């Protein structure tokens, strides 16, 4: 999919510099960075769920982690 966005010149220069250093296209670089960022958001959401569960239940960490894992696995396709 193609899209048009406005990006400041200094940011484009930094993106181009990094993509050239890695010998990949600008598009590949931006895709990789976006995926890494989104994965980080997923990690942050998981942490937030654990914290919420701990706060609600006052459960020790290990059972809380098991519960969040169970909920996450239920949502995942196998």
WOVEN-V916668 format. One record per pair of residues at least 12 apart in sequence whose ideal C-beta (glycine too) atoms are under 8 Angstrom apart, sorted by sequence separation. I is the first residue (numbers start at 0). J is the second residue. D is the distance in Angstrom with one decimal. If there is no record, write none. Layout:
I|J|D  I|J|D
This chain:
14|28|6.2  49|63|5.8  52|66|6.0  14|29|6.7  49|64|6.4  52|67|6.1  49|67|5.1  48|67|5.2  45|67|6.8  48|70|7.5  45|71|7.2
